[in-house]
Amino acid sequence: MKIIMEKILLFLRNEDGQTSTEYILLVAVVAMIVFKFREQAGQRLEQLTGKVFNKADGMLDQ
């Protein structure tokens, strides 16, 4: 997994010969990932914010 991440970072840092098509493809891949996990991420974000506000309410009550 570490090797894959290093290769991806090297690819992103290498600007030689990168065209707008490559950037568009990268944006498309990121968009696909966001759409794939948006429901799960939304649920998790709701849980986290709920915990934060519940804790803040508890502190105010004390």
C-alpha positions as CSV (number, residue, x, y, z in Angstrom):
1,M,0.0,0.0,0.0
2,K,2.8,2.4,0.9
3,I,4.5,1.7,-2.5
4,I,1.3,2.5,-4.3
5,M,0.9,5.8,-2.5
6,E,4.5,6.7,-3.2
7,K,4.0,6.0,-6.9
8,I,0.8,8.1,-7.0
9,L,2.5,11.0,-5.3
10,L,5.5,10.8,-7.7
11,F,3.1,10.8,-10.6
12,L,1.2,13.8,-9.3
13,R,4.5,15.7,-8.6
14,N,5.9,15.0,-12.1
15,E,4.8,17.8,-14.3
16,D,6.8,16.8,-17.4
17,G,4.4,16.3,-20.3
18,Q,1.2,16.5,-18.4
19,T,-1.6,17.8,-20.5
20,S,-5.0,19.1,-19.6
21,T,-6.4,15.7,-20.6
22,E,-4.5,14.1,-17.8
23,Y,-5.7,16.6,-15.3
24,I,-9.3,16.1,-16.4
25,L,-8.9,12.4,-16.0
26,L,-7.5,12.9,-12.5
27,V,-10.5,15.1,-11.6
28,A,-12.8,12.5,-13.0
29,V,-11.3,9.7,-10.9
30,V,-11.6,11.9,-7.7
31,A,-15.2,12.7,-8.6
32,M,-16.0,9.0,-9.0
33,I,-14.5,8.3,-5.6
34,V,-16.5,11.1,-4.0
35,F,-19.8,10.0,-5.6
36,K,-19.1,6.3,-4.6
37,F,-18.6,7.1,-0.9
38,R,-20.7,10.3,-0.5
39,E,-23.5,8.5,1.4
40,Q,-21.1,6.7,3.8
41,A,-19.1,10.0,4.3
42,G,-22.3,11.9,4.9
43,Q,-23.5,9.5,7.5
44,R,-20.2,9.5,9.3
45,L,-20.1,13.3,9.2
46,E,-23.5,13.4,10.8
47,Q,-22.4,11.1,13.5
48,L,-19.3,13.2,14.3
49,T,-21.1,16.5,14.3
50,G,-23.9,15.0,16.5
51,K,-21.3,13.9,19.0
52,V,-19.6,17.3,19.0
53,F,-22.9,19.2,19.6
54,N,-24.1,16.7,22.2
55,K,-20.8,17.1,24.1
56,A,-21.1,20.9,23.8
57,D,-24.6,20.7,25.2
58,G,-23.4,18.6,28.1
59,M,-20.7,21.1,28.9
60,L,-23.2,24.0,28.9
61,D,-25.5,22.1,31.2
62,Q,-22.7,21.7,33.7
